[in-house]
Amino acid sequence: MEKGKCGRIDLMPKKAKTDYEKLSDQIRFIACENESNVIELLDTNSLGLSEIDNEYGGHTLLKLSYLNYYMGIFSRIAKSRKDKGGFSKILFVDAFGGSGLVKIRNTNYSVLGSSLLAAMNERFDKIISFEKDEERAEILSKRMELLCPGKFEVVKGDVNINIEKIVKEQVTARTIVLFFIDPEGMEPEFVKLKTLMKKTLYVDILMNYTWGVYRLQGRIEKRFTDNDIKRTQSFLPGYEVGDTPDESLLSMFEEEFGKPFGNMVPINSIGNKTEYSMILRIRETSGGTSFIEPMKSFGKIIGNYDGKDCEAILRTVKGDQAIL
Ligand SMILES: C[S@@+](CC[C@H](N)C(=O)[O-])C[C@H]1O[C@@H](n2cnc3c(N)ncnc32)[C@H](O)[C@@H]1O
């Protein structure tokens, strides 16, 4: 039995949240419809939505919800491990950082992107974001300075080129890392990104696995240009013509980064069209994987909604549409 706000004993058991409520809670947080008022704070500091910010469909809210849900679980476990001793710091490494805000298509609203979501989580000791586009990197830096001064680094440039130097400077064998890999296409070169996983065992990876791989594979099957094959091999080392990219990716994860956790979670845009999948890979956990079991059921919830549902939920949490 739990004590209520006034010290009395609550006899009524808490009603379990529905899937819709669980997803809405995440979207409410990402859209800052809570006491944080971060979007307002950015506006008043002339750092609100601008043309530099990426605009994506409502399905982006599914990706960000999945990330934010995992950030909560990951950071709790990481913090309790660090408090017990033996670990130096907890990092969020955002390989494809963006500008900090994302405009949601077909709505009047913007939401927090990955790096700003991490900035809201005080259990991270530092957030390191890579962003190739200079203007996006610049505004991300200013937004982070406002939200978590002294706790971030924005690296302007290609993550594949800069990761090695950052790992050398910032990561030791006793650093706990959540590595978020969120490209638009096939930009990540895993041979380079592996530098991080080599330095510490305590890295969890959450990755947006793009379906662009399939488009490239289609081209390879038709024309077999050497360049296409090389491009796929830099994304997926070990890929050979005739392999399906899914198999290559999963076997690379198993061999080099450990087993993926749970199934790939499809991120569906309007009309249930799968745009990409999220893959979660957890290498080292304390006390088994029971803490992270809820990710499996939350992943199922994510897979059952699409971009249109998310647009509607966003309007609802913003107060301009009746609840579905
Ligand atoms: C899908 S967006 C990231 C969105 C971001 N994670 C968020 O939640 O707001 C991908 C970003 O990666 C940047 N980018 C593309 N190639 C890159 C590279 N090689 N290194 C670093 N950033 C890159 C793009 O400019 C773009 O802003």
The ligand as a Gaussian input file, in Angstrom:
#p B3LYP/6-31G(d) Opt

LIG

0 1
 C       17.977000      12.356000     -38.609000
 S       18.890000      13.793000     -38.306000
 C       19.228000      13.673000     -36.587000
 C       18.110000      14.079000     -35.742000
 C       18.461000      14.144000     -34.272000
 N       18.994000      12.887000     -33.770000
 C       17.247000      14.559000     -33.492000
 O       16.662000      13.737000     -32.791000
 O       16.894000      15.739000     -33.593000
 C       20.475000      13.456000     -38.951000
 C       21.469000      14.601000     -38.762000
 O       22.775000      14.086000     -39.017000
 C       23.546000      15.093000     -39.685000
 N       24.623000      14.347000     -40.391000
 C       24.580000      13.749000     -41.600000
 N       25.736000      13.110000     -41.857000
 C       26.531000      13.294000     -40.772000
 C       27.844000      12.850000     -40.421000
 N       28.553000      12.089000     -41.245000
 N       28.336000      13.207000     -39.215000
 C       27.601000      13.968000     -38.351000
 N       26.359000      14.432000     -38.642000
 C       25.828000      14.094000     -39.823000
 C       22.536000      15.793000     -40.568000
 O       22.962000      17.117000     -40.845000
 C       21.256000      15.770000     -39.713000
 O       21.090000      16.951000     -38.973000

